[in-house]
Amino acid sequence: MNDENLVPHRIDSASKARELGRKGGIASGVSKRAKKDMAALARMVLEQPAGGKTRDVVRRLMPEAGEGDLTLGAATVVAQVDQALKGSTKAFEALARVSGAGAQGPQEAGERPFSADYALLLADPYMRYHRAVCAGLGGDYFATGGRASAKSSWAALEIVGGMMRDPRASALVMMRVGKDMRSSVATKVGWAIDMLGVGGEWAMAKSPLEWVRAGTGQKIMFKGGDDTAKSKGFEPPLGTYFAFTWFEEFDQFECMGDLRTVLQSVTRGAPDGAPFFRLYTCNPPRTRAHWANVELAAREAEGGNVVRTTCLDVPPEWVTEQQRQDMERLKALDPESYRHEYLGEPVGYGAAVFPRAVVREVAEEEREGLDRLHYGVDWGFAADPWVWVEVAYDKATRTLYVLRELSGRGLTNRETAAMVAGAMAETPYAPVECDSAEPKSVQEYRDLGIQARKAPKQGFHSVRDSVKWLQNRTAIVIDPACKLAAAEFPAYEYERRGDEVTGNLPDRDNHAIDAVRYACASLIDDRSNI
């Protein structure tokens, strides 16, 4: 909607106002009578007896029903139950409205307050937060923990429910990497809307990415935080204010100061006395020295709002059997990674990104036990080196091996392709995952007979997530013959701001690391590689 195209409607006299009011009243009466007539007709049709196969379906579901209960209305309910059992949220909402269960929306006789049974939607540790938000106690609310601990679910439910209760409230949701938001937080908000039974009131717009409540104009806006200074331009819809700000994966921002910059920009324009709710969620970073872990510890020491949860704190039925198996397997294979990934414990020290990288010779008999090889290329020429790597993965021990490496500066694609072809003489048809930033180089490799592919960079293949996948291996064993990898992996550290370790990965001295990330593309895609 373009506000400049809106022309205010003027009424020039009291008599004209009365006349318009009279016409409006007549129109409203006609509309209400029409609705009433339609409702009566609908009831009459639904009360008609069901026949044939429809009658048989109702009888099978309700064997004790009397003849008077075998109606078209009963058949309609049976059809909705069938769809709801197959996963249809719309069918579930329809049944909730018919039965009077779930959240209540606007009624013809007037607006009823929004309500929902949060005891069925929130894990127990979040209930004190929910009570505080419902009581209008604004402030900072931190939720941190391991996988499947329902942190994001809590935040999404709190925002949607809060906006349903207060039509003045809008929300801003931020992640460091904006391109990941549609498949993560925006989808989670959609889930919360469905679970609260208010799907009929909301619609998602893709550009810009936002959820909009049609009846009030309220919005849940999604913004990337790569440049937090841009937050000065964020504006809520007219007549609302940013009552909720949610920082998902807040540990990925450079420091707490970046989040304060955003909050200073959006904490304005509220009605007198209206609260602001700041929600922060993340899986704790591996290293204890990371600024987010330091901030959480300081907040706890001050008695601030910090909830730490694990998948053991949520109802058992919320955790799938596959998740449970993955958790138990990781606990047996790698207790430290289990404590970090599922219990949400910081387990590392200092600023090292890959504390589990080990440089040692990989013996021939050890190599023979590695059945599948993977290859990756990071482009370079003058200042940055070109790198090719060969890696292998032992799924049983969760160990990644960096076995061979080629590198050099000032080499043309034709020269490096010849080097790769020679190194892969025994596996000429194996795919080589290459940095997709240079599609022309990828194509030239193909033309020269190399099975080059553009390495994916979205989702689990983003720099942050693929580095996290590498971090979570039991070990990264690097043969010393791979000189660049042997130098880069042990020395790679998070950037610092003074004495504070940030969440930023430096874009330097990481060329072999990038080649290894690309080589692991298919391993990362295989979700059985816990």
C-alpha positions in Angstrom: 0.0 0.0 0.0 1.3 3.5 -0.9 0.2 6.0 1.8 0.7 8.8 -0.7 -2.2 7.5 -2.7 -4.6 7.6 0.2 -7.0 10.6 0.1 -8.6 11.6 3.4 -12.5 11.5 3.3 -14.0 14.8 4.4 -17.5 15.4 5.7 -18.4 19.1 5.3 -21.5 19.4 7.5 -23.4 17.8 10.4 -26.5 17.1 8.2 -24.3 15.3 5.6 -22.8 13.3 8.4 -26.3 12.3 9.7 -27.4 11.4 6.1 -24.3 9.2 5.6 -24.8 7.6 8.9 -28.5 6.8 8.1 -27.4 5.2 4.8 -24.7 3.3 6.5 -27.2 2.0 9.1 -29.6 0.8 6.3 -26.7 -0.9 4.5 -25.6 -2.6 7.7 -29.1 -3.9 8.4 -29.4 -5.3 4.9 -26.0 -7.0 5.3 -26.9 -8.5 8.7 -30.3 -9.8 7.4 -28.5 -11.3 4.4 -26.0 -13.0 6.7 -28.8 -14.3 8.9 -30.8 -15.7 5.9 -27.6 -17.4 4.6 -26.9 -18.9 8.1 -30.5 -20.2 8.4 -30.2 -21.8 4.9 -26.9 -23.4 5.8 -28.3 -24.9 9.0 -31.3 -26.2 7.1 -29.0 -27.9 4.5 -26.7 -29.4 7.2 -29.6 -30.9 9.1 -30.7 -32.9 6.1 -30.3 -36.7 6.3 -27.1 -38.1 4.8 -27.6 -40.9 2.2 -25.7 -43.6 0.4 -21.9 -43.8 0.9 -21.9 -40.6 2.9 -24.3 -42.2 5.4 -22.1 -45.3 5.6 -18.9 -43.2 6.3 -20.7 -41.4 9.2 -22.0 -44.7 10.6 -18.5 -46.3 10.6 -17.1 -43.4 12.6 -20.1 -43.1 15.0 -21.6 -46.6 15.3 -23.7 -45.6 18.3 -25.3 -42.5 16.5 -29.0 -42.5 16.2 -30.8 -42.0 12.9 -31.3 -38.3 13.6 -27.6 -37.8 13.9 -26.7 -39.2 10.4 -26.9 -35.7 8.8 -25.0 -33.8 6.2 -23.6 -31.7 9.0 -22.2 -34.9 10.7 -20.7 -35.9 7.3 -19.0 -32.6 7.0 -17.5 -32.9 10.5 -16.3 -36.4 9.6 -14.6 -35.1 6.5 -12.8 -32.3 8.5 -11.6 -34.9 11.1 -10.2 -37.0 8.3 -8.3 -34.0 6.8 -7.1 -32.9 10.3 -5.7 -36.4 11.0 -3.7 -36.1 7.7 -2.1 -32.9 9.0 -4.4 -30.1 7.6 -4.1 -27.1 10.0 -7.1 -25.5 8.3 -9.3 -28.5 9.0 -8.1 -28.5 12.6 -9.0 -24.8 12.9 -12.4 -25.4 11.5 -13.0 -28.2 14.0 -11.8 -26.0 16.8 -14.2 -23.2 15.8 -17.1 -25.7 15.6 -16.4 -27.3 18.9 -15.6 -24.0 20.7 -12.0 -25.1 21.5 -8.8 -23.2 20.9 -8.3 -19.5 20.4 -11.3 -17.3 19.9 -11.5 -14.7 17.2 -13.8 -11.7 16.6 -17.5 -12.5 17.1 -20.4 -10.8 15.4 -21.8 -9.6 18.7 -18.5 -7.9 19.5 -14.7 -8.5 19.9 -13.8 -11.2 22.5 -10.3 -11.1 24.0 -7.8 -13.4 22.3 -7.0 -16.5 24.4 -5.1 -19.8 23.9 -4.0 -22.7 26.1 -0.3 -22.0 26.2 0.2 -24.9 28.6 -0.2 -27.2 25.6 2.2 -25.1 23.4 5.1 -24.1 25.6 7.6 -26.2 27.5 7.5 -25.7 31.3 10.7 -23.6 31.6 9.2 -20.8 29.4 5.9 -20.5 31.4 7.4 -17.9 33.7 8.4 -15.8 30.7 4.9 -16.2 29.3 3.3 -15.0 32.5 5.6 -12.0 32.6 4.8 -11.0 29.0 1.1 -11.4 29.6 1.4 -9.2 32.6 3.0 -6.5 30.5 6.4 -6.7 32.1 8.7 -5.5 29.3 12.4 -6.1 29.2 15.1 -8.5 28.0 14.3 -12.2 27.8 17.2 -14.6 27.0 16.5 -18.2 26.0 19.5 -20.4 25.2 20.0 -24.2 25.0 20.7 -27.2 22.8 18.9 -28.6 19.8 15.1 -29.2 20.0 14.7 -27.2 23.2 11.8 -25.1 21.8 13.5 -21.7 22.1 12.4 -20.4 18.7 8.9 -21.9 19.2 8.6 -19.9 22.5 9.6 -16.6 20.8 7.3 -17.1 17.8 4.3 -18.0 20.0 4.9 -15.1 22.4 5.1 -12.6 19.5 2.0 -13.8 17.7 0.0 -14.1 20.9 1.1 -10.7 22.1 0.1 -9.0 18.9 -3.3 -10.7 18.9 -3.9 -9.3 22.4 -2.7 -5.8 21.5 -3.6 -4.3 18.1 -1.0 -1.6 18.7 1.9 -4.1 18.7 4.1 -4.9 15.7 7.3 -6.9 15.7 10.8 -6.9 14.3 12.7 -10.2 13.9 16.4 -10.1 13.0 19.1 -12.7 12.1 22.7 -11.9 11.2 22.2 -13.5 7.8 19.0 -12.2 6.2 18.8 -14.7 3.3 18.2 -17.6 5.7 15.1 -16.0 7.4 12.3 -17.2 5.1 13.1 -20.9 5.7 13.7 -20.4 9.4 12.1 -17.7 11.5 9.4 -16.7 9.0 8.4 -20.3 8.8 8.4 -20.6 12.6 6.2 -17.6 12.9 3.8 -19.2 10.4 3.8 -22.3 12.6 2.9 -20.2 15.7 0.0 -18.6 13.8 -1.4 -22.0 12.9 -0.9 -23.4 16.4 -2.8 -20.4 17.9 -5.6 -21.0 15.5 -5.5 -17.5 13.9 -4.4 -18.4 10.4 -7.4 -16.7 8.9 -6.2 -13.3 10.1 -2.6 -13.5 8.8 -0.9 -13.6 5.4 2.8 -13.7 4.5 4.3 -11.3 2.0 7.6 -12.5 0.3 9.0 -9.1 -0.7 9.6 -7.5 1.7 9.4 -10.6 3.9 6.7 -10.0 6.5 3.6 -11.4 8.1 0.6 -9.0 8.0 -2.6 -9.1 10.1 -5.2 -8.0 7.6 -7.8 -6.6 10.0 -5.4 -4.3 11.9 -2.4 -3.7 9.6 0.0 -5.1 12.3 3.2 -6.5 10.8 6.0 -9.0 11.8 8.9 -7.7 9.8 12.1 -9.7 9.1 15.4 -8.0 8.6 19.0 -9.1 8.1 21.5 -7.8 10.6 24.6 -7.6 8.4 24.7 -3.8 8.9 22.9 -2.9 12.1 23.3 0.8 11.4 20.6 0.5 8.8 18.1 -0.2 11.5 17.5 3.6 11.8 15.3 3.3 8.8 13.0 0.6 10.2 9.5 1.9 10.7 6.4 0.0 12.0 3.0 0.4 10.3 1.1 3.5 11.1 -0.7 3.3 14.5 1.6 0.5 15.8 5.0 0.3 17.5 7.7 -2.4 17.7 6.5 -3.9 20.9 8.5 -7.1 20.2 12.1 -7.4 18.9 13.4 -10.9 18.4 17.1 -11.6 17.8 17.3 -15.2 16.6 20.8 -16.7 16.8 21.9 -13.5 18.5 25.4 -15.0 19.1 26.1 -14.6 15.3 26.2 -10.8 15.7 29.6 -9.2 16.3 28.8 -8.0 19.8 26.1 -6.9 22.2 26.7 -3.3 21.0 25.3 -4.2 17.6 22.1 -5.3 19.2 21.9 -2.2 21.3 22.2 -0.1 18.1 19.1 -1.8 16.7 17.2 -1.4 20.0 18.0 2.3 20.2 16.5 2.7 16.7 13.3 0.8 17.3 12.5 1.6 20.9 10.4 4.6 20.1 6.9 5.7 19.1 5.1 3.7 21.8 2.0 4.8 23.5 2.6 6.2 27.0 3.5 3.3 29.4 3.4 0.7 26.6 6.1 -2.1 27.2 8.9 -3.2 24.9 9.8 -6.9 24.9 13.3 -7.9 23.7 13.7 -11.6 23.0 17.1 -13.3 22.4 17.5 -16.9 21.4 20.6 -19.0 20.4 22.4 -22.3 20.8 25.4 -21.3 23.0 28.7 -21.0 21.0 31.2 -23.8 21.6 33.9 -21.6 23.2 33.3 -20.2 26.7 35.1 -17.0 25.7 32.6 -16.1 23.0 30.9 -12.7 23.8 27.4 -14.3 23.9 28.5 -16.8 26.5 30.1 -14.0 28.5 27.0 -11.9 28.2 24.7 -14.7 29.3 26.9 -15.5 32.4 26.9 -11.8 33.4 23.1 -11.5 33.1 22.6 -14.6 35.2 25.0 -13.3 37.9 22.9 -10.1 38.0 19.7 -12.1 38.4 18.5 -11.2 34.8 16.1 -13.2 32.7 18.0 -16.1 31.3 16.4 -19.5 30.7 18.6 -22.4 29.7 16.8 -25.4 28.3 17.5 -28.8 26.6 15.4 -31.3 24.7 15.1 -33.1 28.0 13.0 -30.2 29.3 10.3 -30.5 26.6 7.4 -33.1 26.5 8.8 -36.4 25.2 6.4 -36.5 22.4 7.9 -33.3 21.0 11.1 -35.1 20.3 11.0 -37.5 17.3 12.3 -41.0 17.5 15.0 -40.1 14.9 16.2 -37.2 17.0 16.3 -39.4 20.1 18.4 -42.0 18.2 20.8 -39.3 16.9 21.2 -37.9 20.4 22.0 -41.3 22.0 24.4 -42.1 19.2 26.3 -38.9 19.6 26.3 -39.2 23.4 28.1 -42.6 22.9 30.5 -41.5 20.2 31.4 -38.0 21.3 30.2 -36.9 24.8 31.7 -33.4 24.4 29.8 -32.7 21.2 26.7 -34.2 22.9 27.0 -31.8 25.8 27.4 -28.8 23.4 24.8 -29.7 20.8 22.0 -31.2 22.9 22.7 -29.9 26.4 23.7 -26.4 25.2 27.0 -26.3 27.2 30.0 -24.2 26.1 32.8 -26.8 26.0 35.7 -25.0 24.4 38.3 -22.5 25.5 39.9 -19.4 23.9 39.2 -18.2 20.4 40.2 -21.3 18.4 37.6 -22.2 15.7 38.9 -25.8 15.2 40.3 -27.0 18.5 39.8 -30.6 17.4 42.1 -30.2 14.3 45.0 -32.6 14.5 48.1 -32.6 12.2 49.6 -36.1 11.9 50.6 -38.6 9.3 47.7 -40.7 8.0 49.2 -44.2 7.6 48.6 -46.3 4.4 46.5 -48.9 6.3 44.4 -46.1 7.7 43.8 -44.7 4.2 42.7 -48.1 2.9 39.9 -48.1 5.4 38.4 -44.9 3.9 36.1 -46.0 1.1 34.9 -42.8 -0.5 36.9 -39.7 -1.4 35.6 -36.1 -1.8 37.2 -33.2 -3.6 37.0 -29.4 -3.4 38.5 -26.3 -5.0 38.9 -22.8 -3.8 39.8 -20.4 -6.6 42.8 -18.0 -6.3 45.5 -16.5 -8.5 47.8 -13.8 -7.2 47.2 -12.6 -3.6 45.2 -15.6 -2.7 46.3 -19.2 -3.5 44.4 -21.7 -5.5 43.7 -24.9 -3.5 42.5 -28.4 -4.3 41.9 -30.9 -1.5 41.0 -34.6 -1.2 39.1 -35.5 2.0 37.5 -38.7 3.4 35.1 -39.3 6.2 34.8 -42.1 8.7 31.2 -42.1 9.7 31.6 -44.6 12.5 34.1 -42.4 14.4 32.8 -39.1 12.9 36.4 -38.3 11.9 37.2 -36.1 8.8 40.6 -36.7 7.1 42.3 -34.2 4.9 44.5 -36.5 2.8 46.0 -34.6 -0.2 46.4 -31.0 -1.2 47.5 -29.1 -4.3 48.0 -25.3 -4.2 49.8 -22.4 -5.9 49.7 -18.8 -7.0 49.7 -17.3 -10.5 48.3 -20.4 -12.1 45.8 -20.4 -14.9 42.6 -22.6 -14.9 44.2 -24.7 -17.7 47.3 -25.3 -15.6 45.4 -26.1 -12.4 43.0 -28.4 -14.3 45.9 -30.4 -15.6 47.2 -30.7 -12.0 43.8 -31.9 -10.8 43.4 -34.4 -13.6 46.8 -35.9 -12.8 45.9 -36.1 -9.1 42.5 -37.7 -9.9 43.8 -40.2 -12.5 42.2 -43.1 -10.6 38.9 -41.3 -9.9 38.4 -39.2 -13.1 34.6 -39.2 -12.9 34.4 -38.1 -9.2 32.7 -34.7 -8.7 34.8 -31.7 -7.7 32.9 -29.1 -5.6 34.2 -25.7 -6.6 33.7 -22.2 -5.2 30.5 -21.0 -7.0 31.7 -17.4 -6.9 33.5 -18.0 -10.2 31.0 -19.8 -12.6 33.2 -19.1 -15.6 36.1 -21.0 -13.9 33.7 -23.9 -13.1 32.6 -24.1 -16.7 36.2 -24.0 -18.0 37.1 -26.9 -15.7 34.1 -28.8 -17.2 35.3 -28.0 -20.7 38.7 -29.4 -19.8 37.2 -32.7 -18.6 37.0 -32.1 -14.8 33.6 -33.0 -13.2 33.4 -29.6 -11.6 30.2 -28.5 -9.8 29.2 -25.2 -8.1 29.4 -25.9 -4.4 26.1 -24.9 -2.6 26.3 -21.9 -0.2 22.8 -21.7 1.2 21.2 -23.1 4.3 23.4 -25.8 5.9 26.1 -24.9 3.4 26.5 -21.3 4.5 29.9 -20.4 5.9 28.6 -20.3 9.5 26.7 -23.6 9.3 29.3 -25.5 7.3 32.0 -24.4 9.7 29.8 -25.5 12.6 29.5 -28.9 10.9 33.3 -29.2 10.8 33.6 -28.1 14.4 31.2 -30.8 15.5 33.4 -33.7 14.1 35.1 -35.8 16.7 38.4 -34.9 14.9 39.8 -33.3 11.8 43.0 -35.2 11.0 45.3 -33.4 8.5 48.2 -35.1 6.9 51.3 -32.9 7.2 51.8 -33.2 3.4 48.7 -30.9 3.2 50.8 -27.9 4.1 48.3 -25.1 3.7 45.5 -27.0 5.6 48.0 -28.0 8.3 48.8 -24.3 8.8 45.3 -22.9 8.5 43.1 -25.2 10.6 45.0 -25.0 14.0 45.6 -21.3 13.7 42.1 -20.1 12.6 40.5 -18.0 15.3 37.4 -15.9 15.8 37.9 -12.2 15.4 38.4 -10.2 18.6 37.2 -6.8 19.7 39.8 -5.9 22.3 39.8 -8.8 24.7 36.3 -9.9 23.7 35.9 -12.9 21.3 33.3 -12.1 18.6 31.2 -14.5 16.6 32.9 -13.4 13.3 34.9 -15.8 11.2 37.8 -13.9 9.5 37.9 -14.0 5.7 41.6 -14.5 5.5 44.0 -17.4 5.8 41.2 -19.8 5.2 41.7 -21.0 1.6 42.3 -24.7 2.4 39.5 -24.4 5.0 37.1 -23.2 2.3 38.2 -26.0 -0.1 37.5 -28.6 2.6 34.0 -27.0 3.3 33.2 -27.4 -0.4 34.5 -30.9 -0.6 32.2 -31.9 2.3 29.0 -30.7 0.5 27.5 -34.1 0.1 28.5 -35.1 3.6 26.7 -32.1 5.0 23.6 -32.9 3.0 23.5 -36.4 4.4 21.5 -35.8 7.6 22.5 -39.2 9.0 26.0 -37.7 9.5 25.2 -36.4 13.0 
